Amino acid sequence: MPRLEISRQDLDHGLVRLRLTGNADLSDVDRLEDAQRVALEAPETRRLVVDLENLEFLDSSGIAVMVAGYRSARSRGQRYQVINPRGLVRRVLDLTGVLTTLTPLTA
């Protein structure tokens, strides 16, 4: 299985994008947790977008980290959004009931 790769882009107006590639599972999920924490703790961050377009696999530990990131952002007055979930990743998010929470129609 391909390991999780995370790239970060700091864009205009306090937007930070984390692009995930590979697999977000128990073996690598601590790196996602760290990347989200660092992004959300930056005073200039107003919105964190987690792009799953190239994510191939997501387990419950990855979902838990994203839900924790969502809650952390909300508690800080920031916005958190997951974009581009595809295939199995989208299905897992839907089956666990977090798809509509993490991927709101309006950003």
Secondary structure, 3 states (H helix, E strand, C coil): CCCCEEEEEECHHHEEEEEEEEEECCCCHHHHHHHHHHHHHCCCCCEEEEEEEEEEEECHHHHHHHHHHHHHHHHCCCEEEEECCCHHHHHHHHHCCCHHHHCCCCC
